[in-house]
């Protein structure tokens, strides 16, 4: 219970008033005290008690006695909210908050308004007790203000009864959740969370999966996001339909109020309108007086051509901005190096020797690649401007095609005869060709029996030259 102390200083009374609550004395006392700067009850708007007891003798004056009035406290003690003792350490307070916030989180209590409200209360309690300066103020003045919870003469701080947190409960939970060493993925439906009547903020970061071609060419892709939109019920006015906000009567629409602390006067944000200058008597029930709601919405993301794996883009959606990170899958055909791409293509033995053309797959379409004659394996052919669009610049990269020669594994008798005929004319230096006898006047093709006999002689021969031996 909150206690309000009213000080009546050197009040002159002309008669004995040792009765309880005489009407005349009550009115005179209030009239006199209301002009006195220490009449805290009148200044703060707290209700005055119904009983006054004055112990005065006739025709005498003395110092007044103190009397008290009590007003209901609507908020629960912050220590009780978190379930910790007043001597709890910051580590214990954080742990208690984390356990309770996880218990009452909207994702684990979908559609439960009482849990959502409890989630806010737990966040507010932690915001105060988790901050050493605010906790010291709370321990000194309590919920209602004044040392030990009472409001003393000249005391300007009115406690935490009217305190409203400016921190988003969802943001606070995210921060503590990460500080505790966890990932938000622990909530399976975390990204599916939409607005409750208490208006928690939606997720701000999303991941979009792209194929290699989608990232290279660019694409328009749809995703579902949680976005903040103007409340359709109140159209952003924050007031229930049929009503409207009015100017704050405490600060007279300035958003600031004057607080008297002893002989000092201090200007601070108005505690009634919290600096908004307006007071809403009937807050909109759909958005809880916030003027906006979180909702699930499908949006089209224009993915720019040339994005790379891990890159993030910022995109405005509704009243907020979201960040989209791209996850690009690997391609079985292409390898990327900045704006350049690399791919492999196989050509036949005849194409390598005689030249020709081969159709290959490009980034944007198929390409008929010209193969020069006498092309060796692993030759790299450059196709200028056929690469990926430069994301932060102009123009395109290049496409590099790496040539690989495909050796036939099965030959017909005709093909084998032709290869042997070619082998008879080919110079292999110190090496040999299976099925071909090397002679000073030229090579000669032999049949299998002759080749086996010749090969046995070759194996029995030990050349003196070490280099020739290694080649054999």
C-alpha positions as CSV (number, residue, x, y, z in Angstrom):
1,X,0.0,0.0,0.0
2,X,1.3,3.5,-0.9
3,X,1.4,6.0,2.0
4,X,1.0,9.8,1.4
5,X,2.1,12.2,4.1
6,X,0.5,15.6,4.4
7,X,2.3,18.2,6.5
8,X,0.4,21.1,8.0
9,X,2.8,23.6,9.4
10,X,2.0,25.9,12.4
11,X,-1.8,25.7,11.9
12,X,-3.8,28.0,14.2
13,X,-6.9,26.5,15.6
14,X,-9.5,28.5,17.6
15,X,-11.2,25.6,19.3
16,X,-10.6,22.2,20.6
17,X,-10.9,19.7,17.7
18,X,-10.2,16.4,19.4
19,X,-13.1,14.9,17.5
20,X,-12.8,12.7,14.4
21,X,-13.2,14.5,11.1
22,X,-15.2,17.6,12.0
23,X,-16.3,19.1,8.7
24,X,-15.2,22.6,9.4
25,X,-11.7,21.6,10.5
26,X,-11.3,19.2,7.6
27,X,-12.2,22.0,5.1
28,X,-10.0,24.6,6.8
29,X,-7.1,22.2,7.0
30,X,-7.3,21.3,3.3
31,X,-7.8,24.9,2.3
32,X,-4.8,26.0,4.3
33,X,-2.6,23.1,3.3
34,X,-3.4,23.3,-0.4
35,X,-1.6,26.6,-0.6
36,X,1.4,25.2,1.1
37,X,4.2,23.8,-1.1
38,X,4.5,20.7,0.9
39,X,1.0,19.5,0.5
40,X,2.1,16.5,-1.5
41,X,-1.3,14.8,-1.6
42,X,-2.9,17.7,-3.4
43,X,0.0,18.1,-5.8
44,X,0.2,14.5,-6.8
45,X,-3.5,13.9,-7.0
46,X,-3.5,11.2,-4.4
47,X,-6.8,10.7,-2.4
48,X,-7.0,12.4,1.0
49,X,-8.1,10.3,3.9
50,X,-11.5,10.7,5.4
51,X,-10.3,11.0,9.1
52,X,-8.3,13.9,10.6
53,X,-7.2,13.9,14.3
54,X,-5.9,17.2,15.7
55,X,-4.7,17.3,19.3
56,X,-4.9,21.0,20.1
57,X,-5.9,22.9,23.3
58,X,-8.0,26.0,23.1
59,X,-6.3,29.3,22.1
60,X,-3.0,27.5,21.6
61,X,-1.0,26.8,18.5
62,X,1.5,24.0,18.0
63,X,3.3,22.3,15.2
64,X,0.9,20.2,13.2
65,X,0.8,16.4,13.4
66,X,1.1,14.2,10.3
67,X,-1.8,12.3,8.9
68,X,-1.7,9.7,6.1
69,X,-3.8,8.7,3.2
70,X,-3.5,5.4,1.4
71,X,-4.1,4.7,-2.3
72,X,-4.2,1.4,-4.1
73,X,-1.0,0.1,-5.7
74,X,-1.7,-1.6,-9.0
75,X,1.7,-2.9,-9.8
76,X,3.3,-5.9,-8.2
77,X,6.7,-5.5,-6.6
78,X,9.5,-6.1,-9.2
79,X,11.3,-8.5,-7.0
80,X,8.1,-10.5,-6.6
81,X,7.6,-10.4,-10.4
82,X,10.9,-12.0,-11.0
83,X,10.7,-14.2,-7.9
84,X,14.1,-13.1,-6.5
85,X,15.1,-11.7,-3.1
86,X,16.1,-8.0,-2.7
87,X,19.7,-9.1,-2.2
88,X,19.8,-11.1,-5.4
89,X,22.9,-10.6,-7.7
90,X,22.7,-9.4,-11.3
91,X,23.4,-12.9,-12.5
92,X,20.5,-14.3,-10.4
93,X,18.2,-11.6,-11.7
94,X,19.1,-12.2,-15.3
95,X,18.7,-15.9,-14.9
96,X,15.2,-15.5,-13.3
97,X,14.2,-13.1,-16.1
98,X,15.3,-15.5,-18.8
99,X,13.4,-18.4,-17.3
100,X,10.2,-16.4,-16.9
101,X,10.5,-14.7,-20.3
102,X,10.9,-18.1,-22.0
103,X,7.9,-19.4,-20.0
104,X,5.6,-16.5,-21.0
105,X,6.9,-15.8,-24.5
106,X,4.1,-15.4,-27.0
107,X,5.6,-18.1,-29.2
108,X,5.0,-20.7,-26.5
109,X,1.6,-19.3,-25.5
110,X,0.0,-18.4,-28.8
111,X,-3.3,-16.5,-28.3
112,X,-2.9,-16.2,-24.5
113,X,-3.3,-12.5,-23.7
114,X,-2.5,-13.0,-20.0
115,X,0.9,-14.6,-20.8
116,X,1.7,-11.8,-23.3
117,X,0.9,-9.3,-20.6
118,X,3.0,-11.2,-18.1
119,X,5.8,-11.2,-20.6
120,X,5.7,-7.4,-20.6
121,X,5.6,-7.2,-16.8
122,X,8.7,-9.5,-16.5
123,X,10.5,-7.4,-19.1
124,X,9.7,-4.2,-17.2
125,X,10.9,-5.7,-13.9
126,X,14.1,-6.8,-15.4
127,X,14.7,-3.4,-17.1
128,X,14.6,-1.7,-13.7
129,X,16.3,-4.4,-11.6
130,X,18.9,-5.2,-14.3
131,X,20.1,-1.6,-14.3
132,X,22.0,-0.7,-11.1
133,X,21.0,3.0,-11.1
134,X,17.3,2.2,-11.6
135,X,17.5,-0.6,-9.1
136,X,19.0,1.8,-6.5
137,X,16.2,4.3,-7.1
138,X,13.7,1.5,-6.8
139,X,15.2,0.3,-3.5
140,X,15.2,3.8,-2.2
141,X,11.8,5.1,-3.3
142,X,9.8,1.9,-3.8
143,X,6.9,1.6,-6.2
144,X,5.1,4.7,-5.0
145,X,7.9,7.1,-4.2
146,X,9.5,8.5,-1.1
147,X,12.0,6.6,1.1
148,X,10.7,3.2,2.0
149,X,7.8,3.6,-0.4
150,X,6.3,6.7,1.1
151,X,6.4,10.2,-0.3
152,X,8.0,12.7,2.1
153,X,7.9,16.4,2.3
154,X,9.6,18.0,-0.7
155,X,10.1,14.7,-2.4
156,X,9.7,15.1,-6.1
157,X,10.3,11.5,-7.3
158,X,7.0,9.6,-7.4
159,X,8.3,6.1,-7.6
160,X,7.7,3.5,-10.2
161,X,3.9,3.2,-10.0
162,X,3.5,5.2,-13.2
163,X,6.7,3.9,-14.8
164,X,6.4,2.6,-18.4
165,X,9.2,0.8,-20.1
166,X,10.3,2.3,-23.4
167,X,12.2,-1.0,-24.3
168,X,10.5,-3.4,-26.7
169,X,10.1,-6.7,-24.6
170,X,10.9,-8.7,-27.7
171,X,14.2,-6.8,-28.3
172,X,15.1,-7.3,-24.6
173,X,14.4,-11.0,-24.8
174,X,16.5,-11.3,-28.0
175,X,19.5,-9.6,-26.3
176,X,19.3,-11.7,-23.1
177,X,18.7,-14.9,-25.2
178,X,21.9,-14.3,-27.1
179,X,23.8,-13.3,-24.0
180,X,22.8,-16.6,-22.5
181,X,24.5,-18.4,-25.4
182,X,21.5,-19.5,-27.4
183,X,20.1,-19.0,-30.8
184,X,16.6,-17.7,-31.5
185,X,16.1,-20.8,-33.6
186,X,15.3,-22.6,-30.3
187,X,11.7,-21.4,-31.0
188,X,10.5,-23.5,-33.9
189,X,7.9,-20.9,-35.0
190,X,9.9,-17.9,-34.0
191,X,9.8,-16.3,-37.5
192,X,6.1,-17.2,-37.8
193,X,5.2,-15.0,-34.8
194,X,2.7,-12.4,-35.7
195,X,1.3,-9.6,-33.8
196,X,-0.5,-10.0,-30.4
197,X,-2.6,-7.2,-28.9
198,X,0.5,-6.0,-27.1
199,X,2.3,-5.3,-30.4
200,X,5.6,-7.2,-30.3
201,X,8.1,-6.4,-33.0
202,X,8.4,-8.9,-35.9
203,X,11.7,-10.5,-37.0
204,X,14.0,-8.2,-39.0
205,X,16.3,-10.7,-40.7
206,X,15.4,-13.3,-43.3
207,X,17.4,-15.9,-45.3
208,X,16.5,-16.6,-49.0
209,X,17.8,-19.7,-50.8
210,X,18.9,-19.2,-54.4
211,X,20.1,-21.4,-57.2
212,X,23.4,-20.5,-58.9
213,X,21.5,-19.3,-62.0
214,X,19.0,-17.2,-60.0
215,X,21.8,-15.4,-58.2
216,X,23.7,-14.9,-61.5
217,X,20.8,-13.7,-63.6
218,X,18.7,-12.0,-60.9
219,X,15.1,-13.0,-60.1
220,X,11.9,-11.8,-58.4
221,X,11.1,-14.1,-55.6
222,X,8.3,-14.1,-53.0
223,X,8.8,-14.6,-49.3
224,X,6.5,-14.3,-46.3
225,X,7.5,-11.7,-43.7
226,X,6.2,-10.3,-40.5
227,X,5.7,-6.6,-41.1
228,X,4.4,-3.5,-39.3
229,X,1.3,-2.0,-40.9
230,X,-1.0,0.8,-39.9
231,X,-3.9,-0.5,-37.8
232,X,-7.0,-0.8,-40.0
233,X,-9.3,-0.4,-37.1
234,X,-8.2,3.0,-35.9
235,X,-6.3,4.1,-39.0
236,X,-3.2,4.9,-36.9
237,X,-5.0,7.3,-34.5
238,X,-4.4,4.8,-31.6
239,X,-7.9,5.6,-30.3
240,X,-11.0,3.4,-30.4
241,X,-13.3,4.3,-33.4
242,X,-15.7,7.0,-32.4
243,X,-13.2,8.6,-30.0
244,X,-10.1,10.7,-30.5
245,X,-7.0,11.7,-28.5
246,X,-7.2,14.9,-26.4
247,X,-4.5,17.3,-25.3
248,X,-2.8,16.2,-22.0
249,X,-4.2,18.3,-19.1
250,X,-1.2,17.7,-16.9
251,X,1.5,19.2,-19.2
252,X,-1.1,21.3,-21.2
253,X,0.1,19.7,-24.4
254,X,3.8,20.5,-24.0
255,X,5.0,17.0,-23.3
256,X,7.0,18.3,-20.3
257,X,6.1,18.8,-16.6
258,X,7.7,20.6,-13.7
259,X,8.7,18.5,-10.7
260,X,9.5,20.3,-7.4
261,X,12.2,18.8,-5.3
262,X,12.6,20.9,-2.1
263,X,13.7,24.3,-3.2
264,X,14.5,23.1,-6.7
265,X,12.3,22.8,-9.8
266,X,13.1,20.4,-12.6
267,X,11.5,19.9,-16.0
268,X,11.1,16.3,-17.2
269,X,9.0,14.3,-19.6
270,X,5.3,14.3,-18.7
271,X,4.5,11.1,-16.9
272,X,0.9,11.2,-18.0
273,X,1.3,11.4,-21.7
274,X,4.9,10.2,-21.7
275,X,5.9,13.2,-23.9
276,X,3.4,12.5,-26.6
277,X,1.4,15.7,-25.6
278,X,-1.9,13.7,-26.1
279,X,-3.9,11.4,-23.9
280,X,-6.1,8.6,-25.2
281,X,-9.0,7.8,-23.0
282,X,-10.1,4.8,-25.1
283,X,-7.1,3.1,-26.7
284,X,-7.9,1.0,-29.8
285,X,-8.5,-2.6,-28.7
286,X,-7.1,-4.0,-32.0
287,X,-3.6,-2.5,-31.7
288,X,-3.7,-1.7,-27.9
289,X,-3.3,2.0,-28.6
290,X,-0.1,1.6,-30.7
291,X,-1.6,2.7,-34.1
292,X,0.1,-0.2,-35.9
293,X,0.0,-4.0,-35.9
294,X,2.3,-6.7,-36.9
295,X,1.0,-8.9,-39.7
296,X,2.0,-11.8,-42.0
297,X,2.5,-10.5,-45.5
298,X,3.9,-11.9,-48.8
299,X,6.3,-9.6,-50.5
300,X,8.2,-9.8,-53.7
301,X,12.0,-9.4,-53.4
302,X,13.8,-8.2,-56.5
303,X,17.0,-10.1,-56.3
304,X,19.7,-8.2,-58.2
305,X,21.8,-10.0,-60.8
306,X,25.2,-11.0,-59.5
307,X,24.5,-11.4,-55.8
308,X,27.0,-13.7,-54.0
309,X,26.5,-16.2,-51.2
310,X,26.3,-14.5,-47.8
311,X,25.4,-11.0,-49.2
312,X,22.6,-9.1,-47.5
313,X,20.3,-6.5,-48.9
314,X,18.0,-4.0,-47.1
315,X,14.4,-3.6,-48.2
316,X,11.6,-1.4,-46.9
317,X,8.4,-3.3,-46.1
318,X,5.5,-1.3,-44.6
319,X,6.7,1.0,-41.8
320,X,9.9,-1.0,-41.2
321,X,13.0,-2.3,-43.1
322,X,14.0,-5.9,-43.3
323,X,17.4,-7.4,-44.1
324,X,17.6,-10.4,-46.5
325,X,20.6,-12.6,-46.6
326,X,21.2,-14.8,-49.7
327,X,22.3,-18.4,-49.5
328,X,23.5,-19.4,-53.0
329,X,23.7,-23.1,-53.8
330,X,26.7,-24.5,-55.8
331,X,26.4,-25.3,-59.5
332,X,27.4,-28.6,-61.0
333,X,28.3,-26.8,-64.2
334,X,29.8,-23.4,-63.2
335,X,32.5,-22.2,-60.8
336,X,32.4,-18.5,-59.8
337,X,35.3,-16.1,-59.4
338,X,33.8,-12.7,-58.8
339,X,32.0,-11.7,-62.0
340,X,33.9,-14.4,-64.0
341,X,32.6,-18.0,-64.3
342,X,34.5,-21.1,-65.3
343,X,33.2,-24.4,-66.8
344,X,34.6,-27.6,-68.3
345,X,33.7,-29.1,-71.7
346,X,34.8,-32.4,-73.3
347,X,35.8,-32.7,-76.9
348,X,36.7,-35.8,-79.0
349,X,40.2,-36.7,-80.1
350,X,39.4,-35.8,-83.7
351,X,38.1,-32.4,-82.6
352,X,41.2,-31.8,-80.7
353,X,43.4,-32.6,-83.7
354,X,41.3,-31.2,-86.5
355,X,39.3,-28.5,-84.7
356,X,35.5,-28.0,-84.9
357,X,32.7,-26.7,-82.8
358,X,30.9,-27.8,-79.6
359,X,27.7,-26.5,-78.0
360,X,28.1,-25.5,-74.3
361,X,25.9,-24.2,-71.6
362,X,26.3,-20.5,-70.8
363,X,25.0,-18.3,-68.0
364,X,22.2,-16.8,-70.1
365,X,21.9,-19.2,-73.1
366,X,23.7,-21.9,-74.9
367,X,26.8,-21.0,-76.8
368,X,28.4,-22.6,-80.0
369,X,32.0,-22.8,-79.1
370,X,34.7,-22.9,-81.8
371,X,37.5,-25.4,-81.2
372,X,40.8,-24.5,-82.9
373,X,42.8,-27.3,-84.5
374,X,45.6,-28.8,-82.5
375,X,43.9,-28.0,-79.2
376,X,45.6,-29.6,-76.2
377,X,43.8,-30.8,-73.1
378,X,43.3,-28.2,-70.4
379,X,43.4,-25.4,-72.9
380,X,41.4,-22.4,-71.6
381,X,39.2,-20.5,-74.0
382,X,37.9,-17.0,-73.0
383,X,34.4,-15.8,-73.9
384,X,34.5,-12.1,-73.2
385,X,31.4,-10.5,-71.6
386,X,29.7,-13.9,-71.2
387,X,30.1,-13.9,-67.4
388,X,28.0,-12.5,-64.5
389,X,26.8,-8.9,-64.3
390,X,29.0,-6.8,-62.0
391,X,26.9,-6.0,-58.9
392,X,28.5,-2.7,-57.9
393,X,29.8,-1.7,-61.3
394,X,29.0,-1.7,-65.0
395,X,29.5,-4.5,-67.5
396,X,29.9,-8.3,-67.3
397,X,32.6,-10.7,-66.4
398,X,34.0,-13.4,-68.7
399,X,33.3,-17.0,-69.2
400,X,36.3,-19.3,-69.3
401,X,35.9,-22.7,-70.8
402,X,38.4,-25.4,-69.9
403,X,38.9,-28.0,-72.6
404,X,39.2,-31.7,-71.8
405,X,39.9,-34.4,-74.4
406,X,37.7,-37.5,-74.2
407,X,39.8,-40.6,-75.2
408,X,37.7,-43.4,-76.8
409,X,37.5,-46.5,-74.7
410,X,36.0,-48.8,-77.3
411,X,37.2,-49.0,-80.9
412,X,35.9,-50.9,-83.8
413,X,38.3,-52.9,-85.9
414,X,38.3,-50.3,-88.6
415,X,39.1,-47.5,-86.0
416,X,41.9,-49.6,-84.5
417,X,43.4,-50.2,-88.0
418,X,43.3,-46.5,-88.7
419,X,44.9,-45.7,-85.4
420,X,47.7,-48.2,-86.1
421,X,48.2,-46.7,-89.5
422,X,48.5,-43.3,-87.9
423,X,50.8,-44.7,-85.3
424,X,53.2,-46.0,-88.0
425,X,53.8,-42.4,-89.0
426,X,53.9,-40.9,-85.5
427,X,57.1,-40.0,-83.8
428,X,57.0,-40.9,-80.1
429,X,60.7,-40.3,-79.4
430,X,62.1,-42.8,-77.0
431,X,58.7,-44.2,-76.2
432,X,56.8,-47.0,-77.8
433,X,53.3,-47.7,-79.1
434,X,51.5,-50.9,-78.4
435,X,51.2,-53.0,-81.6
436,X,53.8,-51.0,-83.4
437,X,57.4,-52.1,-84.1
438,X,59.9,-49.2,-84.1
439,X,62.6,-49.3,-86.8
440,X,65.1,-46.9,-88.1
441,X,63.3,-46.7,-91.4
442,X,59.9,-46.2,-89.8
443,X,57.4,-47.9,-87.6
444,X,55.6,-51.0,-88.6
445,X,52.3,-52.3,-87.3
446,X,52.3,-56.0,-86.3
447,X,49.6,-58.5,-85.3
448,X,49.0,-59.6,-81.7
449,X,51.3,-62.7,-81.8
450,X,54.2,-60.7,-83.2
451,X,53.5,-57.9,-80.8
452,X,53.6,-60.3,-77.8
453,X,57.0,-61.7,-78.9
454,X,58.4,-58.2,-79.5
455,X,57.1,-57.0,-76.1
456,X,58.9,-59.9,-74.4
457,X,62.2,-59.0,-76.0
458,X,61.7,-55.4,-74.9
459,X,61.1,-56.4,-71.3
460,X,64.3,-58.5,-71.3
461,X,66.3,-55.6,-72.6
462,X,67.9,-53.4,-69.9
463,X,68.9,-50.1,-71.4
464,X,72.1,-48.5,-70.1
465,X,70.6,-45.0,-70.2
466,X,68.7,-44.4,-67.0
467,X,66.4,-41.9,-68.7
468,X,65.3,-44.3,-71.4
469,X,64.8,-47.0,-68.7
470,X,62.4,-44.8,-66.8
471,X,60.4,-44.1,-70.0
472,X,60.1,-47.8,-70.7
